[in-house]
Amino acid sequence: MGCRYWHIKACLLFIFRLSFCLSLQGQVSITPEFSESKAGFQATVLMISPLQFGDFYPSGGGGEVIVSSNGTRTSTGSVILLPSGQISSAGVLEIRALPKRMMQIHLSESVWLQGSNGGKLRLYPGPLSTGNVFVTPPGAPSGFTLTMGGRLQLSSLQVNPSGSYTGSIYITLISQ
């Protein structure tokens, strides 16, 4: 049985707001882009809830904010996680596909997000709660969910000023 590919482009909109803290909220919308029609391969991917990094302050030399696929948030470097404000959470995707099929998902390795005020952030999408290779469940045509974490690489406020940050994630679905 041959492989069938389905390419998806996910548009990201990240919004910073500055009020003595830096807040990042992620809103992700997914729009299918078919590279070619493949007979017998039907899949739909819907974003149920966006990947959200919560409130944080990138003091000093920067670091990373990491949200795992189960929604646990941690930081590295001099990034301070703030307990109030926007809640962090893993992104939730719903996939509708044929049941009992081997499926492999490839995400962009990293994405540069361009800021409206000249800044630039790097987002590393993943991991997925299912891993990158899994078998679709018997109820797959009705939809099943998986969660996606991410890692956001930050510098100082001077390098990453508050504003809107946008970029795209490419997702490739391979069904066998």
C-alpha positions in Angstrom: 0.0 0.0 0.0 1.5 3.4 -1.0 1.8 6.4 1.2 -0.6 9.3 0.8 0.5 12.9 1.7 -1.6 15.8 2.9 0.0 19.2 3.5 -1.4 21.7 5.9 -0.3 25.2 6.5 -1.0 26.5 10.0 -1.0 30.3 10.4 0.1 31.6 13.7 -0.7 34.9 15.4 1.1 35.6 18.6 0.3 38.8 20.5 2.5 40.4 23.1 1.2 42.9 25.6 3.4 44.8 27.9 2.3 46.0 31.4 5.3 45.3 33.5 5.2 41.8 32.2 5.4 40.2 28.8 2.4 38.1 27.8 2.3 35.8 24.8 -0.9 34.3 23.6 -1.0 31.9 20.7 -3.9 31.6 18.3 -3.5 29.0 15.6 -5.7 28.4 12.6 -5.2 25.6 10.2 -6.1 25.7 6.6 -5.6 22.7 4.4 -3.4 23.0 1.3 -3.5 19.9 -0.9 -0.4 19.4 -3.0 -2.2 16.9 -5.1 -5.4 14.8 -4.9 -4.9 11.3 -3.6 -7.7 8.8 -4.1 -8.9 7.2 -0.9 -7.2 9.6 1.5 -9.6 11.7 3.4 -8.6 13.7 6.5 -9.7 16.8 8.3 -7.7 18.7 10.9 -9.3 21.2 13.1 -7.7 23.4 15.8 -9.9 23.0 18.9 -7.8 25.2 21.2 -4.6 27.1 20.5 -1.1 26.5 22.0 -0.7 29.2 24.7 2.5 30.1 26.5 0.9 32.1 29.3 2.4 35.2 30.9 6.1 35.6 31.4 8.9 38.1 31.6 12.1 37.6 29.5 14.6 39.3 31.9 18.3 39.5 31.2 19.7 37.3 28.4 16.5 35.5 27.5 15.8 31.7 27.4 12.8 29.6 26.5 9.2 29.0 27.5 8.3 25.4 27.0 4.7 24.0 27.0 4.6 20.1 26.9 2.0 18.2 25.1 0.2 17.7 28.5 0.2 21.4 29.1 3.0 21.6 31.7 4.9 24.9 31.4 8.5 25.4 32.2 11.3 27.9 31.4 15.0 28.0 30.9 17.6 30.8 31.1 16.4 34.1 32.7 12.7 33.8 31.7 10.4 34.3 34.6 7.0 32.6 34.4 4.2 34.7 35.9 1.4 32.9 37.7 -1.4 35.3 36.9 -3.0 36.4 33.6 -3.2 34.2 30.5 -3.2 30.5 31.2 -0.8 28.3 29.4 -2.0 25.2 27.6 -1.1 22.7 24.9 -2.8 23.1 21.5 -5.6 20.7 20.9 -6.1 19.3 17.3 -9.0 17.2 16.2 -8.3 14.8 13.3 -11.0 13.0 11.3 -9.6 10.2 9.1 -10.1 6.6 8.1 -9.9 4.2 11.0 -7.1 1.8 11.8 -4.6 3.4 9.5 -1.0 4.1 10.2 -0.5 7.9 10.3 2.6 9.9 10.5 2.7 13.6 11.2 5.7 15.8 10.4 5.8 19.4 11.8 8.0 22.2 10.8 11.3 21.8 12.6 11.2 25.5 13.6 9.4 28.7 12.6 10.6 32.3 12.7 7.9 34.6 13.9 8.2 38.1 12.7 7.2 41.0 15.0 5.2 44.0 14.1 7.7 46.2 15.9 10.8 44.6 14.4 11.4 41.7 16.7 11.8 38.0 15.8 11.1 34.9 17.8 11.8 31.3 17.1 9.1 28.7 17.8 9.8 24.9 17.8 6.4 23.1 17.4 5.9 19.7 19.2 5.9 17.2 20.7 2.6 15.6 19.9 0.8 13.6 22.6 0.5 10.6 20.3 4.1 10.8 19.1 4.7 11.4 15.4 3.6 7.9 14.3 0.3 6.2 15.4 -2.6 4.1 14.3 -5.9 6.0 13.9 -8.5 4.7 16.4 -11.7 2.9 15.3 -13.8 6.1 15.9 -11.4 8.2 13.7 -14.1 9.2 11.2 -16.0 10.9 14.1 -12.8 12.6 15.2 -10.1 12.1 17.8 -7.9 14.6 19.5 -4.2 15.0 20.1 -2.3 17.7 21.8 0.7 19.7 20.7 3.3 21.4 22.8 5.9 23.9 21.8 9.1 25.7 22.7 9.5 29.5 22.3 13.0 30.9 22.2 13.3 34.4 23.6 15.9 37.2 23.9 15.6 40.4 25.9 12.8 43.0 25.6 15.1 45.1 23.4 15.4 42.3 20.9 11.8 41.1 21.2 9.7 44.2 21.8 6.0 43.9 22.5 3.8 43.6 19.4 2.2 41.0 17.2 4.3 38.1 16.0 3.3 35.9 13.0 4.6 32.9 11.2 3.5 29.6 9.7 3.8 26.0 10.7 3.7 23.3 8.0 2.2 20.0 8.9 2.4 16.9 6.7 0.1 14.0 7.2 1.2 10.6 5.8 -1.3 7.8 5.8 -0.3 4.2 5.0 
